[in-house]
Amino acid sequence: MSKRLGYLLLLLPAMIILLGVFLIPMLFILLLSLEGAEGQFSWSNYLMFFQDTYYLEILGRTISLSLYTVACTLLLAYPVAMFMARTQGKLRGLVTMLILCPHLISVVIRNFGWVVILGDTGWLNTMLLKVGIIETPLRLLYNELGIVIGLTDAFIAYMVLAIATSLYTIDASLYKAASILGATRLQSFFHITLPLSMPGVFAGITLVFSLSMSAYVTPALMGGTSVKVIPVLAFEQIMSTLNWPLGAALAILLLSSTVVLVTLFSRLVETKRYKEVFTS
């Protein structure tokens, strides 16, 4: 009994913070989203969302952009994580520091840096025009491509560290055994490195997808007014049109869709049904 009481006392501060910072505010948002035109209980905000293809299209775009971000971060992060796993001591610490350093700068400043690089008169388009590779500037901002670039830059560190953590635990003797048995480096990668790193890959996918779904600053700055996602739309409903119930409903739907998709992905991983997908 005393041990249980001790555990509860240890959990109490975290539970109070979770209750005060997350659960109670989300309960108020849920109640606000169920407020009708005359302040009465109503499902009208949710019905309007599911009956209007405009909102459904924005939800689909939010999910697709998050999936594109996951794919880009995974492709870019895996080689970096492998390099980190094969280095030791100061070099590994240096690489880790270089990955984390950009996150010491505000995401707003980093996004404005991308505007300077990718804009119509930015560094990249100016260089390509001078070389003669293109005749007109490429549109790399204020579209879905710009959002994916910004989100990839913002969340790639989470993917790198998640994968690297799994790669650190792989026993080096497995590679020696594979080499003795005649396996090539490519075979060792597909039969040892990739399977044993999947827990880190799945953790990175979950983190990046969840963060991308709820991102506001990057889509607002790099997507412009032409590309809407649910967080931006919820902000506009609350701050611009002052439609707090609809904005609250959008926030609840965003949270619900993220939780549902992450839960389905976790169940897929837990039951190892993903193996059927890869082997079929």
N, C-alpha and C positions, 0 to 999 in steps of 0.2 A: 504493500500500500504506500509506504514511504517513497519507494522508487518511482511509482506512478505519479505521486504528488510532485516529486522532484522534476520529472520529465515535463509535467504540465506547467510548472513554474518556469522552466527553461523556454518552453514554447509560448508562454504568455506574452512577452513583449512583441514577438513577431506576429502573433494572432491579433493583438491590439492594433498594430500598425496596418496589417492587412484589412482588418475590419473597418478602421477609420479612413484609410486612404483609398481602398478599392471597393469593398462590398457595399458600404453605406452610400457612397456617391453613386455607384452603379444602380442601386435600388431607387434612388431619387430620379436618376435619368430614366429608368424604366417606367416609373410612375408618371413622369412628365411626358413620355412618349405616348401614353395612353390617354392623354388629355385631348378632348374634342374642341370644336369651335367655341362652345359656350362653357368650357371648363369642366365638362362632364366626362365620365368614362366613355371611351370610344376606341375602336380598332381602325378608325378611318385613316390614320397615317400609314399603318402597315398595309391596309387594303390598297391605298393609293400607290404604294411602292410596287406591289406585285401586279397591279393592273396596268401600270404605265410602263411601256417598253423602254422609255427614256431612262428610267431608274435601273431597270434590269440590264440595259446595255452598259451603264456605268459600273454596275457591280461586276458584270462579266469582264469589262476592261480592267478593273482593279485586280481581279484574280489573274487574268492573263499577264498583266505587267509584273505581278509578283512572281509568277512562274518563270517568265523570261529572266527576271533578276536572279532567281535561284539557279537557273541553267548557266547564266553568265558567270556568276560567282563561283559555281562549282568547277567550271572549266578553267577558270583563271586561278582558283585557289589550290586545286589539287597539286599541280606541279610545285608551287611554292611550299606547300606542306610537306611534300616528299623531300624537297631540298633541306628544309628545316630538320626533318627526321634523320637525315644522313649526315648532318653536321653536329659538332659537339662544342661544348664550352662557350667561349666568348663569341664565336661566329654565330651560333644559334641565338644567343642573347641579342647580338646586334641585329640579326634579321627580325627577331620578334619586336625589338624596339622600333625598327623602321616601319613595320606593319602597323604598330599602335600609334606612332607619332602623329599621323594625319588626324586621328581622333581627338587629339589635344586641341585641335582647331575647331571652331564652330562649324556646323554643317552648312549654315548660311554662307559663311565666307568661302567654304569649299565649293558650294554651288555657283557662287559668283565667279570663282576662278574658272569653272567649266564654261561659264558664259563667255569669258574672255578668250578661252581657247577655241570653243566650238561655234561662236557666233558667225554671222555672215561676213563680218569684217574681222573675225578672230584670227588667232595665230595659225590654226590649221588650214582654214580656207585661203588665207593670204599666201601661205607657203605653196599650197597646191596650185593656186592661180599663177604664181610666179614661175613655177616649174613647168606649167603648161599641161598638167595632168587633167585639169578640169577647165571649162570655159565660164561656168557660172558657179557661184558659191553653193556648196552642199547645205541642205537644210538639216542641221544636226540638233537644233534646239526647238523648243515649243512644239514638240510632237512626242509620240510614244518612245521613239529612239532616245531622245534627250532624257526622258524620265528613267529609262532603263540604265543609261550610262550613269546618271546621278545616284540611283539606288545601288547599283553595283559598287560604285566607289564608296558609298556610305556603309555598306554591310559586308564587304568582302572579308574584312578582318575576322568577323564571326565565323565564317566558313573556314578560313585558313586555320584558326586556332582549334576549331572543333575537329577537323580532320587530322591535324598535326598531333593532337592529344591521343588519338587512336593509333597513329603510326608509331608514336614513341613506345608503345607497349608491345610491339611486334618483336619477338625474339630473333636476334640476328642469326642464330644457329639454323633457323628454318631456311634461310637463303643458302647457307653452306650445304645443307642437306640436299636442297633442290639442285644446286650446282653439281654435287657429286653424282646425282642421279641423271645428269645430262640435260637439265632444264635450261633454256635460254633465259635472258633477262626479261623478255616479253612474256614468256610462260610463267616465270616467277611472279611477275606483276599480276597477271590475271588469276593465278592460282593461290597466291599468298597475300600480296600487298592489298589488292582490291577487296577480296572477301573480308580480311581482318580489319580493314579500315571502314567498313560499312556502318558500324555504330556511330563513328564520328561524322560520316557523310549524312546519315539520317538526322543526327543532332543539328548539323549545320543547315540542312534543308529546312527543318522545323523553325529554327531561329530566324533565318533570312526571310522565309515566307511570312512568318508572323509579323516581323518588323516592316516588311514591304507593304503588307496589307494596310497597316495603320500609319504609314508615312504620310506626312502632310507637307512639310517644308519643301522637300525636293520636287514632288509633283507640282506644287504651286509655283515654284521659281523656274523649273526647267520644262514644265509642260505648258505653261502659259494658260490663257483662257480657252484655248481650243481643245484641250484634253482634260476632261474631268475624271476624277476618281472619287470614291465615296468619302474619304476624309476631307477633301477640299469642298465637296458638295455640302457635307454636314456643317462645316465652318461657315460657308456662305449662307446657309439657311438660318443659322443662329445669329451671325454678326451682321449680315447685310439685309436680309429680308425679315429678321427678327421672328422667324417662325421656329420658336424653340421646340415645340412638340415634334415637328417633322425632323428637325436636326437631331433631337434625342432618339427618335425612331431609327434614323440612319446610323447613329452610333451603335445602338443595340443590334441592328441587323449586321453591321460590320463585325462586331465582336462575335455574334452568333455564327456567322458564316466562317470566320477564321477558326473558331473552336471546332466546328463541325468538320471542316476540311483537315485540320491538324489531327483530330481524333481518328478520322477515317484512315489517314496516312499512317498513324501510329498502330492502328489495328492491323493494317496491311503488313507492316513491318513485324509486328509481334507474331502474327500467324505465319510469317515467312512466305506469304503468297506472292511476294515480289519475285521469288525464284521461279515460279511458274511463268511469270511474264517474260523473264529473261531467257528461259529455256524453251519456251514455246515457239 
